[in-house]
Amino acid sequence: MFDPVIAPSGTLLGLLQRGRGDGTLHALTAPRPEALAALNHCVLNDPRHDWQVENRSLYYARLYLDLNGELDEVEAHLFCAEDVLDAEESRTGLALAVLGHLASYGRRDALELLRRYAAHGSNWAWALDELALRDDDAGLRALAAPVLARFPADPEGDAELAATVRDAFEPRPWRLWAEDPRESVATRVRAAHETGCFDRWQRQMRPSGPRPGWSVQAVFEWAQQGIERGAALHVPAARCLTAVAGPEDRAEIVRAAKDGSDGARCTALRYLADGNDPEALALIEGAVANGSTLVVDAAVDAFERMRSLAAVDRARGWARRPDALGAAAGRVLACRGGVQDRDLVLAAVREAVRGEGPDAPTLWTLVDGTGRLGIACAAPVLRHVYRETASSHLRGRAARALAATDPSFATGFAVECLWDCEETTREIAARHAETGDTRVVERLRRLAADPAEEAEVQTAVRSRIGPEETAV
């Protein structure tokens, strides 16, 4: 999947793509055709940089309800010819998830679309998972025949069916079909389930990787073999060293951290850092100076995991370095530094925004640090990150930091956060938004009564309004 093109944050499309609360508020006041066009664009062209962790489906489903939006374009997207040519989950996953929420809200047209797609679409498994949570038994039983028809009645098809049943995210349909009164359906699903269980048992009985009794050198060789196969194994390899290495092996591990192969060096650095070895910090600095990209990344990651006072003190000396170790030092201080480190953390935030923009990965930790340390003068840059980032998770972290640093948050961003796409951001808003705004009180009531809302959000809402208001 290509990185999505995100419109400017000041446009309706840009707000909706980011999942900002202001996107919903602007859409409800915009001409309906314009709002629906922007909404359909988002649902049919997933705007998330990481679709596996960022939420948008409930946000878009609620907007469809508020706009009384038709699903014609979603239907055309699901059943177009491209569905046969492009079976990637990312092409249709968001649309299917939105339909799932709409079905929960009682939209019959959404439920029927999901049933049709589960029977005929390429990403049928996702649709089936949505239906498993929302459809009745009769609706699911009707899908047994078309779903099983996808798997030929031969050894290859049976093996594929067994793997599908074994790895099913939502097992309800398969359990229902295993008890189906049609013998042809029940027999085949039961056989697939038994085969999948046997496959899982076989994998457990034949584990790959290190065994008890391995030497330190054998662990290093295993890590190097992983690199040669394109798999980074230094993290599990470091855990293996914890089991097989003794005090007499320390000299060998230190040598590997200085000049071993990439696999050995990454493994040794991780092991020594996790154990707070007295030479770990010097070895990490040396690895950043002369190691390969893989070794540098492993060294920086190992350093960030260190919890010792010596590591925090060394971070203060490294924080102004213009390299990966300097950036890592800023993150260490954001997580574990004290009030005396506020200036260094603020400088790191500003440098990250200047150098990499409002979506810089390093900002996730740094933004948390500004809130933890209560850096009030960071509010302007936090507001910039909040407005401009395309990551709804980073925006939520910025909101949490603003709640701790910006006195205007309760009457400003907290209000729009009540409509945000991320439940954690809505929870922050529910705890801080100023209830003198009539929009806030009405929104809190709606969230409290919405069965699709997360429990944590509703708990926060009920801490702000009385039982009689919740019942409204």
Backbone hydrogen bonds, N-H to C=O, Kabsch-Sander energy under -0.5 kcal/mol:
donor,donor_aa,acceptor,acceptor_aa,energy
6,I,4,P,-0.7
7,A,5,V,-0.5
11,T,8,P,-1.7
15,L,11,T,-2.3
16,L,12,L,-2.4
17,Q,13,L,-2.7
18,R,14,G,-1.7
19,G,15,L,-0.7
19,G,16,L,-0.6
20,R,15,L,-2.0
23,G,20,R,-1.3
24,T,20,R,-0.9
25,L,21,G,-2.0
26,H,22,D,-2.6
27,A,23,G,-2.3
28,L,24,T,-2.0
29,T,25,L,-0.5
29,T,26,H,-0.9
30,A,26,H,-1.2
35,A,31,P,-2.3
36,L,32,R,-2.8
37,A,33,P,-2.1
38,A,34,E,-2.0
39,L,35,A,-2.4
40,N,36,L,-2.9
41,H,37,A,-2.0
42,C,38,A,-1.8
43,V,39,L,-2.2
44,L,40,N,-2.5
45,N,41,H,-1.3
53,V,50,D,-1.3
54,E,50,D,-2.0
60,Y,56,R,-2.7
61,A,57,S,-2.5
62,R,58,L,-2.6
63,L,59,Y,-1.4
64,Y,60,Y,-2.3
65,L,61,A,-2.1
66,D,62,R,-2.4
67,L,63,L,-2.3
68,N,64,Y,-0.6
68,N,65,L,-0.8
69,G,64,Y,-2.7
75,E,71,L,-2.5
76,A,72,D,-2.3
77,H,73,E,-2.1
78,L,74,V,-2.3
79,F,75,E,-2.1
80,C,77,H,-0.7
83,D,80,C,-1.7
84,V,81,A,-1.4
85,L,81,A,-1.0
86,D,82,E,-3.2
87,A,85,L,-0.6
91,R,88,E,-1.5
92,T,88,E,-0.6
92,T,89,E,-0.7
93,G,89,E,-2.8
96,L,92,T,-2.4
97,A,93,G,-2.3
98,V,94,L,-2.4
99,L,95,A,-2.3
100,G,96,L,-2.0
101,H,97,A,-2.0
102,L,98,V,-2.5
103,A,99,L,-2.6
104,S,100,G,-1.7
105,Y,101,H,-1.6
106,G,103,A,-1.5
107,R,102,L,-2.6
108,R,106,G,-1.1
111,L,107,R,-1.6
112,E,108,R,-2.5
113,L,109,D,-1.8
114,L,110,A,-2.2
115,R,111,L,-2.2
116,R,112,E,-2.3
117,Y,113,L,-2.6
118,A,114,L,-2.6
119,A,115,R,-1.5
120,H,116,R,-1.8
121,G,117,Y,-3.3
124,W,121,G,-0.7
124,W,122,S,-0.6
126,W,123,N,-0.6
127,A,123,N,-1.4
128,L,124,W,-2.7
129,D,125,A,-2.0
130,E,126,W,-2.1
131,L,127,A,-2.3
132,A,128,L,-2.3
133,L,129,D,-0.9
133,L,130,E,-0.6
134,R,130,E,-0.6
134,R,131,L,-0.8
135,D,131,L,-3.4
140,L,136,D,-1.9
141,R,137,D,-2.7
142,A,138,A,-1.7
143,L,140,L,-1.3
144,A,141,R,-1.3
147,V,143,L,-2.2
148,L,144,A,-2.7
149,A,145,A,-1.9
150,R,147,V,-1.5
151,F,148,L,-1.7
154,D,152,P,-2.0
158,D,154,D,-3.0
159,A,155,P,-2.1
160,E,156,E,-2.1
161,L,157,G,-2.4
162,A,158,D,-2.4
163,A,159,A,-2.1
164,T,160,E,-2.1
165,V,161,L,-2.7
166,R,162,A,-2.4
167,D,163,A,-2.0
168,A,165,V,-0.8
175,R,171,P,-2.4
176,L,172,R,-2.5
177,W,173,P,-2.6
178,A,174,W,-1.7
179,E,175,R,-0.7
179,E,176,L,-0.8
180,D,177,W,-1.5
183,E,181,P,-0.7
185,V,182,R,-0.7
186,A,182,R,-2.5
187,T,183,E,-2.7
188,R,184,S,-1.0
189,V,185,V,-2.3
190,R,186,A,-2.5
191,A,187,T,-2.1
192,A,188,R,-2.2
193,H,189,V,-2.4
194,E,190,R,-2.4
195,T,191,A,-2.3
196,G,192,A,-2.4
197,C,193,H,-2.2
198,F,194,E,-2.1
199,D,195,T,-2.4
200,R,196,G,-2.1
201,W,197,C,-2.1
202,Q,198,F,-2.3
203,R,199,D,-2.2
204,Q,200,R,-1.9
205,M,201,W,-1.6
206,R,202,Q,-1.0
214,W,211,R,-1.7
219,V,215,S,-1.7
220,F,216,V,-2.1
221,E,217,Q,-2.5
222,W,218,A,-2.1
223,A,219,V,-2.1
224,Q,220,F,-2.2
225,Q,221,E,-2.4
226,G,222,W,-1.7
227,I,223,A,-1.6
228,E,224,Q,-2.2
229,R,225,Q,-1.2
230,G,227,I,-1.4
231,A,226,G,-3.6
233,L,231,A,-0.8
237,A,233,L,-2.3
238,A,234,H,-2.0
239,R,235,V,-1.6
240,C,236,P,-2.0
241,L,237,A,-2.1
242,T,238,A,-1.5
243,A,239,R,-0.9
243,A,240,C,-0.8
244,V,240,C,-2.0
245,A,241,L,-3.1
249,D,246,G,-2.0
250,R,247,P,-1.3
253,I,249,D,-2.0
254,V,250,R,-2.7
255,R,251,A,-2.2
256,A,252,E,-2.0
257,A,253,I,-2.0
258,K,254,V,-1.4
259,D,255,R,-2.5
260,G,256,A,-2.1
265,R,261,S,-3.4
266,C,262,D,-2.6
267,T,263,G,-2.0
268,A,264,A,-2.8
269,L,265,R,-2.5
270,R,266,C,-2.0
271,Y,267,T,-2.4
272,L,268,A,-2.8
273,A,269,L,-2.4
274,D,270,R,-2.5
275,G,271,Y,-1.5
276,N,273,A,-1.6
277,D,272,L,-2.6
280,A,277,D,-1.8
283,L,279,E,-2.3
284,I,280,A,-2.4
285,E,281,L,-2.2
286,G,282,A,-2.1
287,A,283,L,-2.3
288,V,284,I,-2.1
289,A,285,E,-1.5
290,N,286,G,-2.0
291,G,287,A,-2.3
296,V,292,S,-2.9
297,D,293,T,-2.4
298,A,294,L,-2.1
299,A,295,V,-2.7
300,V,296,V,-2.6
301,D,297,D,-2.3
302,A,298,A,-2.4
303,F,299,A,-2.3
304,E,300,V,-2.2
305,R,301,D,-1.0
305,R,302,A,-0.5
306,M,302,A,-0.6
306,M,303,F,-1.4
312,V,308,S,-1.7
313,D,309,L,-2.6
314,R,310,A,-2.4
315,A,311,A,-2.0
316,R,312,V,-1.4
317,G,313,D,-0.9
318,W,314,R,-1.6
319,A,315,A,-1.7
321,R,318,W,-2.5
323,D,321,R,-0.6
327,A,323,D,-2.1
328,A,324,A,-2.3
329,A,325,L,-2.2
330,G,326,G,-1.9
331,R,327,A,-1.7
332,V,328,A,-2.4
333,L,329,A,-2.3
334,A,330,G,-2.0
335,C,331,R,-1.8
336,R,332,V,-3.0
337,G,333,L,-2.1
341,D,338,G,-2.3
342,R,339,V,-1.5
345,V,341,D,-2.3
346,L,342,R,-2.8
347,A,343,D,-2.4
348,A,344,L,-1.9
349,V,345,V,-2.3
350,R,346,L,-2.5
351,E,347,A,-2.4
352,A,348,A,-2.2
353,V,349,V,-2.2
354,R,350,R,-2.5
355,G,351,E,-2.8
356,E,352,A,-2.8
357,G,352,A,-0.7
357,G,353,V,-1.1
360,A,357,G,-1.5
363,L,360,A,-1.8
364,W,361,P,-1.4
366,L,362,T,-1.8
367,V,363,L,-3.2
368,D,364,W,-1.3
369,G,365,T,-1.9
370,T,366,L,-1.8
371,G,367,V,-1.5
372,R,368,D,-2.5
373,L,369,G,-2.6
374,G,371,G,-0.6
375,I,370,T,-2.4
376,A,374,G,-1.4
378,A,375,I,-1.9
379,A,376,A,-1.7
382,L,378,A,-2.3
383,R,379,A,-2.6
384,H,380,P,-1.7
385,V,381,V,-2.3
386,Y,382,L,-2.7
387,R,383,R,-2.3
388,E,384,H,-2.4
389,T,385,V,-2.4
392,S,390,A,-0.6
395,R,391,S,-2.2
396,G,392,S,-1.8
397,R,393,H,-1.9
398,A,394,L,-2.5
399,A,395,R,-2.5
400,R,396,G,-2.2
401,A,397,R,-2.3
402,L,398,A,-2.7
403,A,399,A,-2.1
404,A,400,R,-0.8
404,A,401,A,-0.6
405,T,401,A,-1.0
406,D,402,L,-3.2
409,F,406,D,-1.9
411,T,408,S,-0.6
412,G,408,S,-0.9
412,G,409,F,-0.8
414,A,409,F,-2.3
415,V,412,G,-1.4
416,E,412,G,-0.9
417,C,413,F,-2.1
418,L,414,A,-0.6
418,L,415,V,-1.2
419,W,416,E,-2.0
420,D,417,C,-1.5
421,C,19,G,-1.9
426,R,422,E,-2.1
427,E,423,E,-2.2
428,I,424,T,-1.9
429,A,425,T,-2.3
430,A,426,R,-2.6
431,R,427,E,-1.4
432,H,428,I,-1.1
432,H,429,A,-0.5
433,A,429,A,-3.3
434,E,410,A,-2.4
437,D,434,E,-1.3
438,T,436,G,-0.5
440,V,437,D,-0.8
441,V,437,D,-1.5
442,E,438,T,-2.1
443,R,439,R,-2.3
444,L,440,V,-2.7
445,R,441,V,-2.0
446,R,442,E,-1.9
447,L,443,R,-2.6
448,A,444,L,-2.2
449,A,445,R,-1.4
450,D,446,R,-0.8
450,D,447,L,-0.6
453,E,450,D,-1.5
458,Q,454,E,-2.1
459,T,455,A,-2.4
460,A,456,E,-1.9
461,V,457,V,-2.5
462,R,458,Q,-2.5
463,S,459,T,-1.0
464,R,461,V,-1.9
465,I,461,V,-1.4
470,T,466,G,-2.0
471,A,467,P,-1.6
472,V,469,E,-1.1
